[in-house]
Amino acid sequence: MGIESVRAVICDVDGVLTDGSILLADDGTELKQFNAHDGAGIHLLVQAGFQVAFLTGRDSAAVSRRARELGVQHVRQGAADKVPVYQELLVAMGLTDAEVCYVGDDLPDLPPMLRSGYSAAPADAREEVRAAARYVTHAPGGRGAVREVIERILKAQGKWADILSRYCS
């Protein structure tokens, strides 16, 4: 079990794909800020044949929209207990724990992180989550942490050179 077996990445949203800030407009609309480098990395991962899922405890239209923009087919929101939803995602994607990289930043992410074959946490994740992660990024959440994990996976599996050649030829 390890990075070489990864076929899918499941990401928490707040604190991983965003910096954890939640902006509420006067009309009740929730706003989130996503990093373009993370989005480009997700797009590269999908193009390379990996599956991607978002698994979050909150409900937000912004998350659904961002997933659509990036071609993320598996989005689960409002998951107070992430384990049953994580298990449902495995079934939906036809994968085992060993084939998943889970990226999380806070205590509710610990159970799926501990089950997954490879786990990662942003640099600013909670201390207990960083301690449980196989890899801790240099970048904080919402500032390229997911891109860092994605590049690490693609490089470890020998797929980065092919991706890079598309842009350098």
DOFI-754129 format. One record per residue (C-alpha): residue in three letters; chain; x, y, z. Coordinates in steps of 0.1 Angstrom, whole numbers, always signed. Layout:
# DOFI-754129
+--------+--------+-------+-------+-------+
! residu ! chaine !    xx !    yy !    zz !
+--------+--------+-------+-------+-------+
!    ALA !      A !     X !     Y !     Z !
...
+--------+--------+-------+-------+-------+
# end
This chain:
# DOFI-754129
+--------+--------+-------+-------+-------+
! residu ! chaine !    xx !    yy !    zz !
+--------+--------+-------+-------+-------+
!    MET !      A !    +0 !    +0 !    +0 !
!    GLY !      A !   +13 !   +34 !    -9 !
!    ILE !      A !   +15 !   +61 !   -34 !
!    GLU !      A !   +22 !   +37 !   -63 !
!    SER !      A !   -13 !   +21 !   -58 !
!    VAL !      A !   -33 !   +54 !   -59 !
!    ARG !      A !   -60 !   +55 !   -86 !
!    ALA !      A !   -82 !   +82 !   -69 !
!    VAL !      A !   -79 !  +112 !   -48 !
!    ILE !      A !  -107 !  +121 !   -23 !
!    CYS !      A !  -104 !  +157 !    -9 !
!    ASP !      A !  -120 !  +174 !   +19 !
!    VAL !      A !  -130 !  +210 !    +8 !
!    ASP !      A !  -128 !  +236 !   +36 !
!    GLY !      A !   -91 !  +239 !   +47 !
!    VAL !      A !   -79 !  +217 !   +18 !
!    LEU !      A !   -93 !  +231 !   -14 !
!    THR !      A !   -99 !  +264 !    +3 !
!    ASP !      A !   -80 !  +282 !   +31 !
!    GLY !      A !  -108 !  +273 !   +55 !
!    SER !      A !  -125 !  +307 !   +54 !
!    ILE !      A !  -162 !  +307 !   +50 !
!    LEU !      A !  -176 !  +340 !   +36 !
!    LEU !      A !  -213 !  +346 !   +41 !
!    ALA !      A !  -230 !  +374 !   +21 !
!    ASP !      A !  -259 !  +394 !   +35 !
!    ASP !      A !  -283 !  +374 !   +14 !
!    GLY !      A !  -270 !  +341 !   +30 !
!    THR !      A !  -250 !  +330 !    +0 !
!    GLU !      A !  -218 !  +312 !   +10 !
!    LEU !      A !  -187 !  +321 !    -9 !
!    LYS !      A !  -155 !  +301 !   -12 !
!    GLN !      A !  -122 !  +309 !   -28 !
!    PHE !      A !  -105 !  +281 !   -47 !
!    ASN !      A !   -69 !  +281 !   -59 !
!    ALA !      A !   -63 !  +279 !   -97 !
!    HIS !      A !   -32 !  +258 !   -93 !
!    ASP !      A !   -52 !  +232 !   -73 !
!    GLY !      A !   -78 !  +233 !  -100 !
!    ALA !      A !   -53 !  +228 !  -128 !
!    GLY !      A !   -38 !  +199 !  -109 !
!    ILE !      A !   -72 !  +182 !  -105 !
!    HIS !      A !   -78 !  +187 !  -142 !
!    LEU !      A !   -44 !  +170 !  -150 !
!    LEU !      A !   -52 !  +142 !  -127 !
!    VAL !      A !   -86 !  +135 !  -143 !
!    GLN !      A !   -69 !  +137 !  -178 !
!    ALA !      A !   -44 !  +111 !  -166 !
!    GLY !      A !   -72 !   +87 !  -158 !
!    PHE !      A !   -76 !   +91 !  -121 !
!    GLN !      A !  -108 !   +96 !  -103 !
!    VAL !      A !  -114 !  +125 !   -80 !
!    ALA !      A !  -140 !  +131 !   -53 !
!    PHE !      A !  -149 !  +159 !   -30 !
!    LEU !      A !  -161 !  +149 !    +5 !
!    THR !      A !  -172 !  +177 !   +28 !
!    GLY !      A !  -192 !  +182 !   +59 !
!    ARG !      A !  -208 !  +214 !   +47 !
!    ASP !      A !  -233 !  +220 !   +18 !
!    SER !      A !  -223 !  +247 !    -7 !
!    ALA !      A !  -234 !  +255 !   -42 !
!    ALA !      A !  -199 !  +268 !   -48 !
!    VAL !      A !  -185 !  +233 !   -43 !
!    SER !      A !  -209 !  +217 !   -68 !
!    ARG !      A !  -200 !  +244 !   -93 !
!    ARG !      A !  -162 !  +240 !   -88 !
!    ALA !      A !  -166 !  +202 !   -92 !
!    ARG !      A !  -185 !  +206 !  -125 !
!    GLU !      A !  -158 !  +231 !  -138 !
!    LEU !      A !  -130 !  +205 !  -130 !
!    GLY !      A !  -148 !  +174 !  -142 !
!    VAL !      A !  -150 !  +159 !  -107 !
!    GLN !      A !  -179 !  +134 !  -109 !
!    HIS !      A !  -181 !  +124 !   -73 !
!    VAL !      A !  -192 !  +151 !   -48 !
!    ARG !      A !  -206 !  +143 !   -14 !
!    GLN !      A !  -216 !  +172 !    +8 !
!    GLY !      A !  -232 !  +175 !   +43 !
!    ALA !      A !  -213 !  +144 !   +55 !
!    ALA !      A !  -211 !  +149 !   +93 !
!    ASP !      A !  -198 !  +113 !   +96 !
!    LYS !      A !  -174 !  +109 !   +67 !
!    VAL !      A !  -167 !   +71 !   +71 !
!    PRO !      A !  -200 !   +58 !   +56 !
!    VAL !      A !  -198 !   +84 !   +28 !
!    TYR !      A !  -162 !   +75 !   +21 !
!    GLN !      A !  -172 !   +38 !   +19 !
!    GLU !      A !  -200 !   +48 !    -5 !
!    LEU !      A !  -175 !   +66 !   -27 !
!    LEU !      A !  -152 !   +36 !   -28 !
!    VAL !      A !  -182 !   +15 !   -41 !
!    ALA !      A !  -192 !   +42 !   -66 !
!    MET !      A !  -156 !   +44 !   -79 !
!    GLY !      A !  -150 !    +6 !   -78 !
!    LEU !      A !  -119 !   +10 !   -56 !
!    THR !      A !  -104 !    -3 !   -24 !
!    ASP !      A !   -89 !   +17 !    +4 !
!    ALA !      A !   -54 !    +9 !    -9 !
!    GLU !      A !   -62 !   +27 !   -42 !
!    VAL !      A !   -72 !   +60 !   -25 !
!    CYS !      A !   -53 !   +90 !   -15 !
!    TYR !      A !   -73 !  +110 !   +11 !
!    VAL !      A !   -65 !  +147 !   +17 !
!    GLY !      A !   -78 !  +162 !   +49 !
!    ASP !      A !   -71 !  +189 !   +74 !
!    ASP !      A !   -93 !  +184 !  +105 !
!    LEU !      A !  -104 !  +158 !  +130 !
!    PRO !      A !  -134 !  +145 !  +109 !
!    ASP !      A !  -109 !  +136 !   +82 !
!    LEU !      A !   -89 !  +113 !  +104 !
!    PRO !      A !  -111 !   +81 !  +100 !
!    PRO !      A !  -110 !   +81 !   +61 !
!    MET !      A !   -73 !   +91 !   +62 !
!    LEU !      A !   -64 !   +62 !   +84 !
!    ARG !      A !   -83 !   +38 !   +61 !
!    SER !      A !   -69 !   +51 !   +28 !
!    GLY !      A !   -38 !   +36 !   +12 !
!    TYR !      A !   -21 !   +70 !   +11 !
!    SER !      A !   -30 !  +102 !   +30 !
!    ALA !      A !   -19 !  +138 !   +29 !
!    ALA !      A !   -26 !  +169 !   +49 !
!    PRO !      A !   -19 !  +206 !   +41 !
!    ALA !      A !    +9 !  +223 !   +60 !
!    ASP !      A !   -17 !  +242 !   +82 !
!    ALA !      A !   -38 !  +211 !   +90 !
!    ARG !      A !   -45 !  +203 !  +127 !
!    GLU !      A !   -16 !  +188 !  +145 !
!    GLU !      A !   -32 !  +154 !  +149 !
!    VAL !      A !   -41 !  +152 !  +112 !
!    ARG !      A !    -5 !  +161 !  +102 !
!    ALA !      A !    +8 !  +134 !  +125 !
!    ALA !      A !   -15 !  +108 !  +109 !
!    ALA !      A !    -8 !  +118 !   +73 !
!    ARG !      A !   +18 !   +99 !   +52 !
!    TYR !      A !   +26 !  +132 !   +35 !
!    VAL !      A !   +23 !  +168 !   +48 !
!    THR !      A !   +25 !  +195 !   +21 !
!    HIS !      A !   +47 !  +225 !   +21 !
!    ALA !      A !   +17 !  +246 !   +10 !
!    PRO !      A !   -12 !  +255 !   +33 !
!    GLY !      A !   -48 !  +245 !   +24 !
!    GLY !      A !   -63 !  +265 !    -5 !
!    ARG !      A !   -28 !  +277 !   -16 !
!    GLY !      A !   -16 !  +248 !   -38 !
!    ALA !      A !   -16 !  +219 !   -13 !
!    VAL !      A !   -38 !  +197 !   -35 !
!    ARG !      A !   -16 !  +205 !   -65 !
!    GLU !      A !   +14 !  +195 !   -45 !
!    VAL !      A !    -2 !  +161 !   -36 !
!    ILE !      A !   -13 !  +155 !   -72 !
!    GLU !      A !   +22 !  +162 !   -86 !
!    ARG !      A !   +37 !  +139 !   -60 !
!    ILE !      A !   +14 !  +111 !   -71 !
!    LEU !      A !   +19 !  +116 !  -108 !
!    LYS !      A !   +57 !  +118 !  -104 !
!    ALA !      A !   +58 !   +87 !   -82 !
!    GLN !      A !   +39 !   +68 !  -108 !
!    GLY !      A !   +60 !   +79 !  -137 !
!    LYS !      A !   +33 !   +99 !  -153 !
!    TRP !      A !   +46 !  +135 !  -148 !
!    ALA !      A !   +71 !  +134 !  -177 !
!    ASP !      A !   +43 !  +126 !  -202 !
!    ILE !      A !   +21 !  +154 !  -189 !
!    LEU !      A !   +50 !  +178 !  -189 !
!    SER !      A !   +60 !  +169 !  -225 !
!    ARG !      A !   +25 !  +180 !  -237 !
!    TYR !      A !   +34 !  +215 !  -226 !
!    CYS !      A !   +71 !  +215 !  -236 !
!    SER !      A !   +69 !  +201 !  -271 !
+--------+--------+-------+-------+-------+
# end
